[in-house]
């Protein structure tokens, strides 16, 4: 099956600043791909290229089977874009914003009103739909912004850092909306700097750092790239700890906690080996827990730094935003 999004060798520079340095990326139809990286890594520039707002300097990108440079109109007809900041008209009510979008999409009066009512209900905006946007919380604005993106039922949705600045409740609501869209078959490219968000929502993750994709895979696959996984066994007495430690090749002991920590790659095979050894030794563990590296560990291991990036890279991303706005 042809991927919903295909990127091959895409490069983009602003002046002397290279923002994207030959990236390759495929997104399967009906899946969620999280493009993960710190501010300035090139995430927004990637979305702008895929949504035809910027032209790549080199390489090719296809969205819904259409080339973003040669067939921009066909690409735009297939996509919806929700940017980092709500693109709603503050002088209108929520319902009026949605009706305006329905009219711009030429849905017709009857179909447009039906679609607006459907989205108001789906995004839980009924109580505020006819109120001015000045009364909306940040979460309400983001829900309205996404509802406007979905008026014409796009095949592919780009969500560029959709939860930035939201409180925990609003963030959880946005996560649920993403899950529902994915379950309905919509392809989603989600950019985020929040590792827990990528872990929670994505079928696959691509780690973008300084304009280069440094790793791709499922969350589980990426976590297995980093050593440090372990299985922790806790016991009732020291004799049990010693017996099992010897049987497992003198696994590291936590004598104070009456526990063993056995290195593990997080696979079922490694867990089964530990359980089999417990059975052979005739010792029963009080508790068993599995600890694996999280995406913070993965990101630091892959990039060698945390969520900060060089000023030059950030300036390049800012240049991208200025070019789109102008």
C-alpha positions in Angstrom: 0.0 0.0 0.0 1.3 3.5 -0.9 2.2 5.5 2.2 -0.1 8.5 3.0 3.0 10.6 3.3 6.4 10.1 1.6 9.5 12.2 2.1 12.7 11.5 0.3 15.9 13.5 0.7 14.1 16.8 1.6 16.4 19.7 2.4 15.5 23.2 3.5 17.8 26.1 4.4 17.3 29.8 5.3 20.4 31.7 4.5 23.3 29.8 5.9 21.1 27.9 8.4 20.3 24.3 7.4 16.9 23.4 8.9 16.3 20.1 7.2 19.3 18.2 6.0 18.0 15.4 3.6 15.3 13.7 5.6 13.5 10.5 4.6 10.1 9.6 6.1 7.1 7.4 5.3 3.8 7.5 7.1 1.4 4.6 6.5 -2.3 5.4 5.9 -4.5 5.4 8.9 -1.6 5.6 11.4 -0.3 8.2 13.8 3.4 9.3 13.4 4.9 11.5 16.0 7.7 13.7 14.7 9.6 14.2 18.0 12.2 16.8 18.6 13.1 19.9 20.6 12.1 23.5 19.6 13.9 24.4 16.4 14.6 20.8 15.3 12.8 21.4 12.0 9.4 19.9 12.9 7.3 23.0 11.9 9.3 23.4 8.7 8.5 19.8 7.8 4.8 20.5 8.3 5.0 23.6 6.2 6.6 21.8 3.3 4.1 18.9 3.5 1.2 21.4 3.6 2.6 23.3 0.5 3.3 26.5 2.5 7.0 26.1 1.8 9.0 24.7 -1.1 11.8 22.3 -0.4 15.3 23.2 -1.7 15.9 19.6 -2.7 14.2 16.2 -2.5 10.6 15.2 -3.0 7.5 15.0 -0.8 4.2 13.3 -1.6 1.0 13.6 0.4 -2.0 11.4 -0.5 -0.1 10.4 -3.6 0.4 14.0 -4.8 3.7 15.9 -5.2 3.7 18.9 -2.9 5.4 21.1 -5.5 3.8 20.0 -8.7 0.3 19.3 -7.3 -0.3 21.7 -4.4 -4.0 22.0 -5.0 -4.6 18.3 -4.8 -2.5 18.1 -1.6 -4.5 20.9 0.0 -7.8 19.1 -0.9 -6.6 16.0 1.0 -5.2 17.6 4.2 -6.2 19.5 7.3 -3.7 21.5 9.4 -3.8 22.6 13.0 -0.9 24.9 13.8 0.8 25.8 17.1 -1.6 28.7 17.6 -5.4 28.7 17.2 -6.4 30.1 13.7 -9.9 31.2 14.8 -11.6 34.6 14.3 -11.9 36.2 17.8 -14.7 38.5 16.6 -17.0 35.5 15.9 -18.6 32.9 18.0 -17.5 29.3 17.8 -20.5 28.3 15.7 -19.9 31.3 13.4 -16.3 30.2 12.9 -17.4 26.7 11.9 -20.1 28.0 9.6 -17.6 30.3 7.9 -15.3 27.4 7.3 -18.2 25.3 5.9 -19.0 28.1 3.5 -15.4 28.4 2.4 -15.4 24.6 1.8 -18.5 25.0 -0.4 -20.5 22.5 1.6 -23.8 24.1 0.8 -26.3 25.5 3.4 -27.9 22.2 4.5 -24.8 20.1 4.5 -22.8 22.9 6.1 -25.2 23.4 9.0 -25.4 19.6 9.5 -21.6 19.3 9.6 -21.3 22.3 12.0 -23.8 20.8 14.4 -22.0 17.4 14.3 -18.7 18.9 15.1 -20.1 21.1 17.9 -21.4 17.9 19.5 -18.3 15.8 18.8 -15.9 18.4 20.4 -18.2 19.2 23.3 -18.7 22.8 22.4 -22.5 22.9 22.8 -22.5 25.2 25.8 -20.1 27.7 24.3 -20.9 27.5 20.6 -22.8 30.8 20.5 -20.6 32.6 22.9 -17.8 35.0 21.8 -14.3 33.5 21.7 -13.2 35.9 24.4 -15.0 33.6 26.9 -13.2 30.5 25.7 -10.4 28.8 27.6 -7.2 27.7 25.8 -8.5 24.2 25.6 -11.8 25.3 24.0 -10.0 27.3 21.4 -7.8 24.4 20.5 -10.8 22.1 20.2 -12.6 24.6 18.0 -9.4 25.0 15.9 -9.2 21.3 15.3 -13.0 21.1 14.6 -12.5 23.7 11.9 -9.7 21.6 10.4 -12.1 18.7 10.1 -15.0 20.4 8.5 -14.2 18.9 5.1 -13.2 15.5 6.4 -9.5 15.5 5.4 -7.7 12.2 4.7 -4.6 13.4 6.5 -4.3 15.8 9.4 -1.1 17.7 10.5 -1.1 18.6 14.2 1.8 20.9 14.9 2.4 20.8 18.6 -1.4 20.9 19.4 -1.1 20.8 23.2 1.5 23.5 23.7 0.4 25.7 26.6 -2.6 23.6 27.5 -3.5 22.6 31.1 -3.5 18.9 31.9 -7.2 18.4 31.5 -7.3 20.1 28.1 -4.2 18.2 27.1 -6.0 14.9 28.0 -9.0 16.0 26.0 -6.9 16.6 22.9 -5.2 13.2 23.3 -8.6 11.6 23.3 -9.6 13.4 20.1 -6.4 12.2 18.4 -7.2 8.7 19.4 -10.7 8.9 18.0 -9.5 10.4 14.7 -6.9 7.6 14.3 -9.5 4.9 15.2 -11.7 6.3 12.4 -8.9 5.8 9.8 -7.5 9.4 9.6 -3.7 9.6 9.0 -2.1 11.9 11.5 1.3 13.5 11.6 1.8 14.9 15.0 4.8 17.1 15.9 5.6 17.5 19.5 8.5 18.2 21.9 6.6 16.2 24.7 8.0 12.7 24.9 5.1 11.4 26.9 2.7 12.6 24.2 4.6 10.8 21.5 4.7 7.6 23.6 1.0 7.8 24.4 -0.4 8.5 20.9 2.0 7.4 18.2 2.1 4.1 16.2 5.6 5.2 15.1 8.0 7.9 16.2 10.6 9.7 14.1 13.2 11.6 16.2 14.3 14.8 14.5 17.4 16.6 15.8 19.1 19.5 14.1 17.4 18.8 10.8 18.3 15.1 10.7 16.1 12.1 11.5 18.3 10.2 13.9 15.9 7.2 14.6 12.6 5.8 13.6 10.4 3.0 15.0 7.6 2.1 17.3 7.9 3.5 20.9 8.9 0.0 22.1 11.6 -0.4 19.3 13.1 2.9 20.2 13.3 2.1 23.9 15.1 -1.1 23.1 17.9 1.0 21.5 18.9 2.1 25.0 20.5 -0.2 27.6 19.3 0.0 31.2 16.2 -2.2 31.1 15.8 -4.4 34.1 13.5 -6.9 35.9 13.2 -6.2 39.7 12.4 -9.1 41.9 11.5 -8.5 45.6 11.6 -11.3 48.3 10.7 -11.8 51.9 14.1 -12.8 53.2 17.9 -12.8 52.5 18.1 -16.5 51.9 15.7 -16.2 48.9 17.7 -13.3 47.5 20.9 -15.2 47.7 19.5 -18.4 46.2 18.0 -16.7 43.2 21.0 -14.4 42.7 23.2 -17.4 42.4 20.9 -19.2 40.0 20.7 -16.1 37.8 24.5 -15.7 37.6 24.9 -13.4 40.6 22.5 -10.8 39.5 22.9 -7.3 41.2 21.5 -7.4 44.7 19.7 -4.8 46.7 20.2 -6.3 50.2 18.4 -3.5 52.0 15.4 -3.8 49.8 15.6 -7.7 49.7 15.6 -7.4 45.9 17.4 -8.4 42.7 17.7 -6.3 39.5 18.3 -8.5 36.4 19.4 -6.7 33.2 16.7 -7.1 30.5 16.0 -6.0 27.0 12.2 -5.8 27.8 11.4 -8.8 25.7 9.0 -11.6 26.7 11.9 -14.1 26.2 14.0 -12.3 28.9 11.0 -12.3 31.3 10.3 -16.0 30.6 13.9 -16.9 31.4 13.7 -15.2 34.8 10.3 -16.9 35.6 11.7 -20.3 34.6 14.7 -19.8 36.9 12.4 -18.9 39.7 10.4 -22.1 39.2 13.6 -24.2 39.1 14.9 -22.7 42.3 11.6 -23.2 44.1 11.7 -19.7 45.4 8.6 -17.4 45.3 9.1 -13.7 44.7 7.0 -11.3 46.7 6.7 -9.0 43.7 8.0 -8.6 40.1 8.3 -5.4 38.1 9.7 -4.5 34.7 11.6 -1.3 34.2 12.5 -0.1 30.7 14.1 3.1 29.4 11.6 5.8 28.6 11.7 8.1 25.6 13.6 10.7 27.7 16.4 8.2 27.9 16.1 7.4 24.2 16.2 11.0 23.2 19.2 11.8 25.3 21.1 8.7 24.0 20.4 9.5 20.4 21.1 13.3 20.5 23.5 13.7 23.3 21.4 16.6 24.7 18.1 17.5 26.3 15.3 19.7 24.9 17.7 22.6 24.1 19.1 23.3 20.6 21.6 25.7 19.1 20.4 29.2 18.5 21.2 29.0 14.8 18.6 26.1 14.4 16.0 28.1 16.2 16.6 31.1 14.0 16.1 28.9 10.9 12.7 27.7 12.2 11.8 31.3 13.0 12.7 32.3 9.4 10.4 29.5 8.2 7.5 31.0 10.1 8.3 34.5 8.9 8.4 33.3 5.3 5.0 31.6 5.6 3.5 34.7 7.3 4.8 37.1 4.6 
